[in-house]
């Protein structure tokens, strides 16, 4: 249920920005949300975001993933470190 709710929220954000809902726009919205402290502080929301990321990543063009690799890796590593004890 949490994943579905987060997906709906991410889709709404993408649409509110005037973008088409595509794997790339979902990827960008998820990564942007994962950078925010309010997202990082909730292990349930973070887990739902990471689950969605797992579905979206295989559909994002390789060139996009390569160009965003370092920044995304840092965000995900920070998130894993914060929730390591949970």
Secondary structure per residue as TSV (DSSP state, phi and psi in degrees):
chain	resnum	aa	ss	phi	psi
A	1	X	-	360.0	-39.8
A	2	X	H	-62.9	-41.3
A	3	X	H	-64.2	-42.7
A	4	X	H	-63.4	-43.7
A	5	X	H	-63.1	-42.6
A	6	X	H	-66.6	-41.3
A	7	X	H	-59.5	-44.5
A	8	X	H	-61.6	-41.3
A	9	X	H	-66.0	-42.3
A	10	X	H	-64.3	-43.8
A	11	X	H	-59.5	-41.0
A	12	X	H	-64.6	-39.6
A	13	X	H	-62.6	-45.3
A	14	X	H	-60.2	-46.6
A	15	X	H	-64.2	-38.8
A	16	X	H	-64.5	-27.9
A	17	X	T	-80.0	-1.4
A	18	X	T	80.3	19.0
A	19	X	-	-102.8	158.4
A	20	X	-	-80.4	142.0
A	21	X	-	-77.1	107.4
A	22	X	-	-132.3	166.6
A	23	X	H	-55.6	-38.9
A	24	X	H	-67.6	-42.1
A	25	X	H	-69.9	-35.1
A	26	X	H	-66.1	-42.4
A	27	X	H	-57.4	-47.9
A	28	X	H	-62.2	-42.9
A	29	X	H	-67.2	-40.6
A	30	X	H	-64.9	-46.5
A	31	X	H	-64.1	-38.5
A	32	X	H	-63.1	-42.1
A	33	X	H	-66.4	-37.9
A	34	X	H	-67.1	-19.5
A	35	X	H	-76.6	-20.6
A	36	X	S	-80.2	135.9
A	37	X	H	-57.3	-36.1
A	38	X	H	-67.4	-29.1
A	39	X	H	-76.1	-44.1
A	40	X	H	-63.6	-30.2
A	41	X	T	-75.0	-17.5
A	42	X	-	-104.0	112.5
A	43	X	H	-65.8	-33.8
A	44	X	H	-66.8	-44.2
A	45	X	H	-68.2	-42.0
A	46	X	H	-60.8	-43.2
A	47	X	H	-63.9	-42.0
A	48	X	H	-63.7	-42.3
A	49	X	H	-62.0	-43.9
A	50	X	H	-66.4	-35.1
A	51	X	H	-63.4	-45.3
A	52	X	H	-62.5	-40.5
A	53	X	H	-58.5	-39.1
A	54	X	H	-61.9	-32.6
A	55	X	H	-78.4	-33.6
A	56	X	H	-82.8	-40.1
A	57	X	H	-50.4	-45.0
A	58	X	T	-64.1	-14.9
A	59	X	T	-101.8	-3.8
A	60	X	S	-87.5	137.1
A	61	X	-	-56.9	141.7
A	62	X	H	-57.0	-37.6
A	63	X	H	-62.2	-37.5
A	64	X	H	-67.0	-45.8
A	65	X	H	-62.0	-41.8
A	66	X	H	-62.7	-42.3
A	67	X	H	-70.9	-23.8
A	68	X	H	-106.4	4.8
A	69	X	H	-57.6	-50.7
A	70	X	H	-61.9	-50.4
A	71	X	H	-62.0	-42.9
A	72	X	H	-66.5	-40.6
A	73	X	H	-61.3	-41.5
A	74	X	H	-63.9	-42.5
A	75	X	H	-63.1	-47.0
A	76	X	H	-67.8	-40.4
A	77	X	H	-63.4	-41.2
A	78	X	H	-62.0	-42.4
A	79	X	H	-64.4	-44.0
A	80	X	H	-62.8	-40.3
A	81	X	H	-64.0	-41.8
A	82	X	H	-65.2	-34.8
A	83	X	T	-105.4	13.4
A	84	X	T	-58.7	-39.3
A	85	X	T	-79.0	-11.3
A	86	X	-	-88.9	360.0
